[in-house]
Amino acid sequence: MRKRNREPEHPVLSKLSEYGCVLLGSAIVAIAFNVFLLPNRIASGGVSGISTIVDATLGWEPAYVQWALNVPLFIAGLIFLGMQFGVKTLVGTIFLPFVVFLTKHWEPWTTDALLGAICGGIGVGLGLGIVFRGKASTGGTDLAAQIIHKFTNWSLGTCVAVIDGLIVLTAAIIFDIEKGLYALIALYVTSKTIDVVQIGLGRSKMVLVITNQEPEVRHAIIHEIDRGVTRLSGVGGYTEDERPILMCVVDQSEFTKLKQIVKNVDPRAFVIVADASEVLGEGFKRA
């Protein structure tokens, strides 16, 4: 149903909320690393993956390795990419290894590598998603990927995939193939969890309706579902006749009712349905 517009959030409270997201998200990533990934030797990309490999081979403290990599990468990002990262990313860059150091003596929550990969991937994805909602990042190899992207013809996605792929490959060589496969599972789970945090579990449907009874269908949608409808102008490709197109976005739970309404008004209507992963605005989620 339609919702009233909320009052804009106070700038100071908004900024505090963003910093809170960075701190909370970084802490969740650090804890997931210490209780799931590190004890099971799962190097699922990024600086944390490198620190896992270094810890296993040289015995160096993961928190120190992460600081030693994160801070220079942040400085390199400022030099080559400009001041686009801001203080929040610096906070995440420093705070995440700090929490890794504070929680280094925590006992592993599981010694099963598969559970560690899945739960660790969820934890890291949850934390990173929260950090991203704070309009920041935790730096690390993401900055390295952006630097490579700037000076090559590679896409940013390719740069990230290459760096993470090399880390996972190194882990597979140093540990074993099975650990490398677990790392890939953790990477996949992380990416999907970030999507859930960023977009949410809810899914909406975008519906396009082409009908000869456009006024009746439009009236039924507005008054029976209480959803807004946008009237678009279209031209038939064969007949070249002008054909109005109705566009409407509804919650997934409302889609069946909308489909039945259109069918009742015009059984010959042409209906196109597409998933809308995120909808912002009145009646849906606030931007």
N, C-alpha and C positions, 0 to 999 in steps of 0.2 A: 504494500500500500504506500501511498505517498506520505512523505515525512516532511515536517517543517525544516527549513534550513537552520543549522545551528549557528550560534554566535561564534565569530572567529576567535580562535584561541589567542591568549595574550602572548606577545613575542617572547617575553622572558620565560614564561611557563613552557612555551614551545621549545625554546632552546634548552632548557633544563631537561625536558622530556627526551630530547635527542641525545644529550650527553648521558642520561640515564640508560637509554637503549644501548649506547656504545659500551658502557661499563658492564651492564647486565649481559649483553651478548658476548662480549669478550670473556667474561667469567665462565659462561656456559661452555664456550669453545674450549677453554683451558681445562676445565674439569672433565669434559668428555675425552680430551686428549689423554689426561693422566689416568683415568679409571678404565678406559676402553681401548684406546688405540696404542698407546705406548707399551703397556704391559704385554700386549698380544703381538707386538712388532708389526703393526699395520701402518705403513707409510703411505697414506692416501693423498699424496701431493702436497704442495705448499711448503712453507717454511717448517711447519710442524712435522711433515714427512721427512724433510732433510734432517731435522733434529733427532728423529727416531733412528735414522740410519747412522748418524754420527754417534749417538749414544750407544748403539749396539757394537760399533766398530772401534771407537776410540774411548768410549766411556765418559764423554763430556756431558756436562749437565745440560739437558734440553733447553731450560729457560735461558741459560747463557748463550747457547747457540742461536736461539730465536732472537734475542736482543742483538747479537753480533750481526745477524743478517737483516733484521727488520729496520734498524736505525740507519745503516748505510743505504739501504734501498729507498727509504723515505727521503733521505737527503738527495739521492740520485734522482728521485721523482721530482723534487723541487727544482733541481738544476735543469733537467731535460724536458719536464712537462709543465713547469710553472707552478703557481701557488694555488692550484685547483683543489688540493686535498684538505687544507685547513687544519685547525687544531684538533678537531674531533678524530681525524684519522691518526694523528700523532698520538692522541690519548689511547686509541685502540692498539696502536703499534707497540706502545710501552706497557700498557696495562695487561694485555693478554699474557706475555711471558712472566709478568710479575705474579699473576694468579697461578700460572704453571709452577712457579717456584714455591709459592705458598702451599700448594696442594700436592707437592711431589711425594710426600710420605703417605698419601691416602692409599689404602689397599685397593687392588683391582676389583671392580664390581663383577667381573666375569673373567674366566681364563679360557673360555671357548672362543676361538678366533672368529668364527662366523657370527656369533652373538656380539662380539666386540666390534666387528666391522659394521654390522647393522645398527647397533645402538650408538656406536661412536659416530657413524654417519648422520644419524638423526640428531645427536647432540650438537655436532659441528654445524649442521645445516640450520638447526634451530637458532644457535647463537649467531651465525653469520646473517641469517635473515633478520634477526632483531637489530644487529649492527647496521645493516643496509636500510632498515626502516628509520634509523637515526641519521640517515643521509651521510654515512661515513663508511669506512672499511677498516680492516685490520692490517692493511698494507701488505708486506711480504711479497710473494711471487706475483701477485696481481699487478704490483707496480712494475716488476721486471717485465711482465708481459706487455704492459702499456708502453714501456720504453722500446722494446723490440718492435712492437707494432708501429711506432712512430718512424723508425729508421729502416723498415723493410716494407715489402708489399703484402706481408701476411696480414690476414684479418686478426682482430683481437681474440676471437674464439680459438683460432688456430694457434696463436701464441700461448694461450693458457693451456690448451690441450697438449702442446709439445712439451712445455715445462713440466706439467703434472705427469705426462706420459714418461718422460725421462726419469722422474723421481720414482714412479712405480716400477719401471724397468730395472732401475738400480736396486730397489728393494727386492725384486724377484731374483736378481743375481746374487745379492749378498745373503739373503735369507733363503728362500726357495720359491718355486713357481706358485705354490699354493698361497703363500703370503702375498704375492703379487696379485693373484686373483681376488683375494679378500680385500686388498687395497682398492681394486677396481669396483668391487661391490660398495665399499664405503664411499667412494667418490660419487657413484650413481645415487646412492641414498641421500647423500649430502645435497646434491643438486635438486632432487625432488622435494626434499624438506624445505629448502630455501624457497622454492616455488610456492609451497603451501603457506609458509609464513608471509610471503610477499603478497600473494593473491587471495589466499584463504581456501577453505574447503568448499565453500558455496560456488555453484556454477549457475550461470544464467543462460538464457537462450535468446538469440536475436532472430526475429522472424520477419521475413518479407512476404507480403501478401499481394498478389496481383489478381484483381477481381473486377467483374463488371458491375458489382453492387458495392462499390467502395464506400459510399456514405453510410449504408446500413452496417457494414462490417466495422467501420471506424466507430460508429456510435455504440455498437455492441461491446467492443473492446474497452472503450472509455468508461462505459457505465456498468458493465457486468464484471470486469476485472479491476477497474480503477487504475488502469495504466495509461500513460501518455502514448500517443501515436504520432509519428511524423509522416507527413504526406510528401512523397517524392514524385518528381515528374519523370516519366519514362516514355519511350517510343518503341512500338513493336518492330522487331527487325524485319519481319516479312511483310506485314500490313502497312507499316509506317504510320499506324494510328497512334495517337497519344494515349498512353495507359498510365493512370496514376498507380503508384506503388506505396503501400503502407508498410512502414517499418516500426516495429515494436520490440522492446526488450522486456522479458518477464523472468521471474524466478523459475527455476526448474519445476517447482511444485505447481506453478500456475500454467505450465505449458499445455498440459492435457486439456485443461478447461478452455484455453484460447483456441486450440485446434478444433475442439468440439463446437465452439461458438462460430468459427469461420465455416465449418462444414454445415452447420444448421442454416446459416444465412445464404451461403453460396457453395453448394457441393462441387461446383466446377472450378472453384478458386485454385490458383496456382500458388503453392506455399513453399517457401525456402526457409530452412532452419539451419542455424549455425551456432556453435558453442561460443559464448562470450565469457572468457575466463575472468575478466574484471570489469565491473561497471561502476562508474563513479557518477554521483549526481543525485538529484532529488528522487527519493523512493528507493535508493540503493545505498551504496557506501559513500561516505563523505570523502572528497579528494584529499 
